[in-house]
Amino acid sequence: MLIWVPMEPVARALAGLDDVQAEVVVPDGTGLPAGTSDVEFYVPPFFPAQAAITAMAQMPRLKVVQTLTAGFDLVRPHVPVGAVLCNARGVHDASTAEWVVAAVLASLRQLPYFAAEQAAGRWSFRFTDCLAGKTVLIVGYGSIGRAVERRLEGFDVQIRRVARSARDAVSPVADLPDLLPEADVVILLAPVTRETVGMADAAFLARMKDGALLVNAARGVLVVTEDLVGEVSSGRLSAALDVTDPEPLGPGHPLWSLPNVLITPHVGASTPYSASAALEFVRRQAERFLAGQPLANVITGDY
């Protein structure tokens, strides 16, 4: 079986599997290797360019597309008929949850301000907010949301949870208008679907309480950027963003210069822990496929 993978560590993770040939191939639009017609298992790059996505149309024997991310919205429309799409749900829970908690604490305790003052050699005392006593609303309560909640235990916070449909201690999306005004911190972890694109629009943001913090560790398209700029520019809200729309955020964009906005360049899952977990997961998936066993994380519905 021929497997195309995006980097050498993934190929090494597949070493020793019987009847498996793993090749490092990252389609860039300049032409594909001769083995294209034999590829049965394809692992696109972590941040796939369009050429790496559309290349799937030239793989007639493709059976499995395994993303390295939990998100798959860019890849899914191009998966050929007859191929199964699997995501990496669960692989990045720990790293992403850690980023969320770090971003919340950094924002509330104003660590970016103090870092700038340190760089300038100034001892600038300032009274800050804190996480204790806050109500935290997790929008998109899946495996990452549960990981965030576990890491918030001990911070003296109240957790509210929202998912597509109601379940025990989890509210449906329809309850968001009533929950937003109560939350001091709103964490976006929802997948990209027709319903979630642009969900954090002017109406959503207007219902957030004065002084609240919006944290986006999902995808940039969940937030209407222009509406967010309006709210944070007024100083009414603050934001911590690991993802933006557009992404990357261009030079001169107003979000860069706002003092109440913390931005990182989509690094939530860019850790050794996540990398190791991803390699192990890809190998297990390949083993399942070779053995004719059911694959994990098969995408059958919207998510």
RAFENCOR-V432788 format. One record per residue. RES is the residue in one small letter. D_LAST is the distance of its C-alpha to the last C-alpha in Angstrom with 2 decimals. Layout:
# RAFENCOR-V432788
res->{RES:RES}
d_last->{D_LAST:D_LAST}
This chain:
# RAFENCOR-V432788
res->{m:l:i:w:v:p:m:e:p:v:a:r:a:l:a:g:l:d:d:v:q:a:e:v:v:v:p:d:g:t:g:l:p:a:g:t:s:d:v:e:f:y:v:p:p:f:f:p:a:q:a:a:i:t:a:m:a:q:m:p:r:l:k:v:v:q:t:l:t:a:g:f:d:l:v:r:p:h:v:p:v:g:a:v:l:c:n:a:r:g:v:h:d:a:s:t:a:e:w:v:v:a:a:v:l:a:s:l:r:q:l:p:y:f:a:a:e:q:a:a:g:r:w:s:f:r:f:t:d:c:l:a:g:k:t:v:l:i:v:g:y:g:s:i:g:r:a:v:e:r:r:l:e:g:f:d:v:q:i:r:r:v:a:r:s:a:r:d:a:v:s:p:v:a:d:l:p:d:l:l:p:e:a:d:v:v:i:l:l:a:p:v:t:r:e:t:v:g:m:a:d:a:a:f:l:a:r:m:k:d:g:a:l:l:v:n:a:a:r:g:v:l:v:v:t:e:d:l:v:g:e:v:s:s:g:r:l:s:a:a:l:d:v:t:d:p:e:p:l:g:p:g:h:p:l:w:s:l:p:n:v:l:i:t:p:h:v:g:a:s:t:p:y:s:a:s:a:a:l:e:f:v:r:r:q:a:e:r:f:l:a:g:q:p:l:a:n:v:i:t:g:d:y}
d_last->{27.99:27.49:24.70:24.40:23.49:23.80:26.46:29.20:27.86:24.96:27.62:29.79:27.07:27.06:30.85:32.54:30.01:32.09:31.85:29.40:30.32:28.21:29.04:28.21:27.32:25.84:26.12:27.84:28.94:32.40:31.97:30.33:32.18:33.75:31.28:28.42:28.96:28.64:25.35:23.09:20.79:19.77:18.73:18.52:20.08:18.44:19.02:19.22:21.77:21.45:23.86:21.81:18.84:21.02:23.01:20.58:22.23:25.42:24.27:25.20:24.70:21.27:19.31:16.81:15.14:14.47:13.52:15.43:12.96:9.78:9.04:8.89:9.41:13.04:12.88:10.54:13.15:15.81:14.77:17.69:17.80:18.36:16.46:13.47:10.90:10.35:9.55:11.94:10.25:13.48:15.81:16.38:16.30:20.10:20.90:18.54:19.67:23.19:22.94:21.78:24.77:27.09:26.21:26.74:30.03:31.19:30.64:32.29:35.13:35.54:35.62:35.22:38.38:40.28:39.27:40.67:43.80:44.24:44.07:46.77:48.87:48.84:48.87:47.07:46.73:44.13:42.93:39.11:36.44:34.72:31.60:33.60:33.60:30.48:27.62:24.25:21.20:17.78:15.18:11.69:13.00:10.98:12.79:14.22:15.30:17.07:18.68:19.91:21.39:23.18:24.73:25.87:27.82:31.45:31.15:32.30:29.35:27.69:23.90:21.93:18.23:15.73:12.23:10.66:12.95:16.20:17.13:20.16:21.09:17.85:18.28:16.10:15.48:18.50:20.68:20.13:23.38:25.36:23.87:24.13:27.97:28.25:26.30:28.20:25.18:21.74:19.04:15.91:12.99:10.09:7.31:8.48:7.86:10.98:11.75:11.72:13.68:17.21:16.63:19.36:22.02:25.71:25.31:22.77:25.07:28.16:27.13:26.91:30.23:32.88:32.64:28.98:26.87:23.47:21.52:18.65:17.04:13.63:14.26:17.45:16.19:15.16:18.95:21.60:23.97:27.10:26.61:26.08:29.19:31.15:30.39:30.94:33.99:35.58:35.14:33.52:30.21:29.42:26.34:25.05:22.75:21.31:19.50:21.07:21.04:22.79:22.25:24.67:26.62:29.83:33.34:34.91:31.75:32.77:30.11:31.97:35.16:34.14:35.44:32.78:29.83:28.76:26.92:25.81:24.62:21.03:22.48:20.43:19.44:22.58:24.57:26.34:24.42:21.02:22.70:24.17:21.03:19.24:22.28:22.38:18.76:19.35:22.56:21.14:18.59:21.58:23.64:21.25:21.16:24.95:25.52:23.46:21.32:17.66:15.43:13.28:9.62:9.23:6.13:7.11:5.25:3.78:0.00}
